[in-house]
Amino acid sequence: MSSPKTYALYYWPEIQGRGEFVRLALEEAGADYLDVARLPVSAGGGYPALFRVLKGRLGPRVPFAPPVLRTGRVVVAQTAAILRFLGPRLGLVPRDEAARLWADQLQLTLADLVAETHETHHPVAANLYFEDQRPEARRRSWHFTRERIPKYLGYFERLLAAGDGRHLVGRRLSYVDLSMFQVLEGLAYAFPRTMRGLAPRARRLNELRERVRERPRVAGYLASPRRLPFNEDDVFRSYPELEGKRLGGRSR
């Protein structure tokens, strides 16, 4: 590297995952950053670079898991905490404290939704293969698609209706809008039939999704090789059987 980057992001190099929420904020802001683990091992990247961070090579405050962001002497992990840190610096959150707390709250709510999405294909244990927990995954997904997705999307749809109709925080694009875009993209990949069925009830959210997609820097990023495709090693996974009929259990 000829000169150090302002921000160094450490995340798994082969998936979007939770690191994608951070990437979208950095890309939208045109920030000077390096996705360290996507560099070749010979250039100081790859899994060795990521594992060095998880073993405490950046300081005594060892993160539990990626994503991890470093800038100068500051090292911060956890997606919502990273975005809380970056938001004011990248101009992606209003200035007043109440609005920043609100943005943080909404980001944490989205984090809950992402966690529930992951548990549709890993409802028993994260270290088991999907094939080892298929019946449980089908049952979990039945409830997720019929109860939890509508509840979350209904909540955010109401927030847009109560605000300016275009932004979730204030009257300008925030990192929460970018994260909402990513969640909607991921859910459309993982549960396309469910999301098509919910489209009439999520009109404002889908309009927000398209506005974010069309922003010049976001559009450029999405069209670049920096944006990895969704895949079945990621948080959002496409298993068509998880949109099938209910498996087991009693009807209510």
ChimeraX attribute file (.defattr): number of C-alpha atoms within 10 A of each C-alpha:
attribute: neighborCount
match mode: 1-to-1
recipient: residues
	/A:1	6
	/A:2	4
	/A:3	5
	/A:4	10
	/A:5	15
	/A:6	12
	/A:7	18
	/A:8	19
	/A:9	25
	/A:10	27
	/A:11	27
	/A:12	20
	/A:13	18
	/A:14	15
	/A:15	18
	/A:16	23
	/A:17	22
	/A:18	22
	/A:19	22
	/A:20	19
	/A:21	24
	/A:22	23
	/A:23	21
	/A:24	21
	/A:25	24
	/A:26	24
	/A:27	17
	/A:28	22
	/A:29	17
	/A:30	12
	/A:31	15
	/A:32	12
	/A:33	18
	/A:34	19
	/A:35	20
	/A:36	22
	/A:37	23
	/A:38	21
	/A:39	15
	/A:40	13
	/A:41	13
	/A:42	7
	/A:43	12
	/A:44	15
	/A:45	17
	/A:46	21
	/A:47	18
	/A:48	13
	/A:49	20
	/A:50	24
	/A:51	17
	/A:52	11
	/A:53	20
	/A:54	18
	/A:55	14
	/A:56	13
	/A:57	13
	/A:58	15
	/A:59	12
	/A:60	8
	/A:61	13
	/A:62	15
	/A:63	18
	/A:64	13
	/A:65	14
	/A:66	21
	/A:67	22
	/A:68	23
	/A:69	26
	/A:70	19
	/A:71	13
	/A:72	9
	/A:73	8
	/A:74	11
	/A:75	18
	/A:76	20
	/A:77	20
	/A:78	19
	/A:79	21
	/A:80	23
	/A:81	16
	/A:82	19
	/A:83	27
	/A:84	19
	/A:85	14
	/A:86	18
	/A:87	23
	/A:88	16
	/A:89	12
	/A:90	17
	/A:91	15
	/A:92	25
	/A:93	27
	/A:94	19
	/A:95	11
	/A:96	9
	/A:97	10
	/A:98	10
	/A:99	14
	/A:100	20
	/A:101	13
	/A:102	17
	/A:103	26
	/A:104	20
	/A:105	14
	/A:106	20
	/A:107	23
	/A:108	16
	/A:109	15
	/A:110	19
	/A:111	18
	/A:112	13
	/A:113	18
	/A:114	18
	/A:115	13
	/A:116	19
	/A:117	26
	/A:118	16
	/A:119	19
	/A:120	25
	/A:121	28
	/A:122	22
	/A:123	21
	/A:124	17
	/A:125	12
	/A:126	11
	/A:127	7
	/A:128	11
	/A:129	12
	/A:130	19
	/A:131	10
	/A:132	12
	/A:133	15
	/A:134	18
	/A:135	17
	/A:136	19
	/A:137	21
	/A:138	23
	/A:139	20
	/A:140	22
	/A:141	27
	/A:142	19
	/A:143	13
	/A:144	20
	/A:145	21
	/A:146	13
	/A:147	11
	/A:148	16
	/A:149	20
	/A:150	16
	/A:151	13
	/A:152	14
	/A:153	19
	/A:154	15
	/A:155	12
	/A:156	19
	/A:157	19
	/A:158	15
	/A:159	18
	/A:160	17
	/A:161	14
	/A:162	10
	/A:163	13
	/A:164	13
	/A:165	16
	/A:166	20
	/A:167	19
	/A:168	28
	/A:169	23
	/A:170	16
	/A:171	13
	/A:172	15
	/A:173	20
	/A:174	23
	/A:175	31
	/A:176	27
	/A:177	25
	/A:178	24
	/A:179	24
	/A:180	23
	/A:181	22
	/A:182	20
	/A:183	20
	/A:184	17
	/A:185	18
	/A:186	22
	/A:187	21
	/A:188	16
	/A:189	17
	/A:190	23
	/A:191	22
	/A:192	16
	/A:193	14
	/A:194	16
	/A:195	20
	/A:196	12
	/A:197	10
	/A:198	17
	/A:199	13
	/A:200	10
	/A:201	15
	/A:202	20
	/A:203	12
	/A:204	20
	/A:205	27
	/A:206	18
	/A:207	14
	/A:208	23
	/A:209	21
	/A:210	12
	/A:211	15
	/A:212	21
	/A:213	19
	/A:214	13
	/A:215	12
	/A:216	11
	/A:217	17
	/A:218	22
	/A:219	14
	/A:220	16
	/A:221	17
	/A:222	17
	/A:223	11
	/A:224	10
	/A:225	9
	/A:226	13
	/A:227	16
	/A:228	15
	/A:229	11
	/A:230	19
	/A:231	16
	/A:232	13
	/A:233	11
	/A:234	16
	/A:235	24
	/A:236	24
	/A:237	20
	/A:238	20
	/A:239	15
	/A:240	11
	/A:241	12
	/A:242	24
	/A:243	20
	/A:244	12
	/A:245	11
	/A:246	16
	/A:247	15
	/A:248	10
	/A:249	7
	/A:250	6
	/A:251	5
	/A:252	3
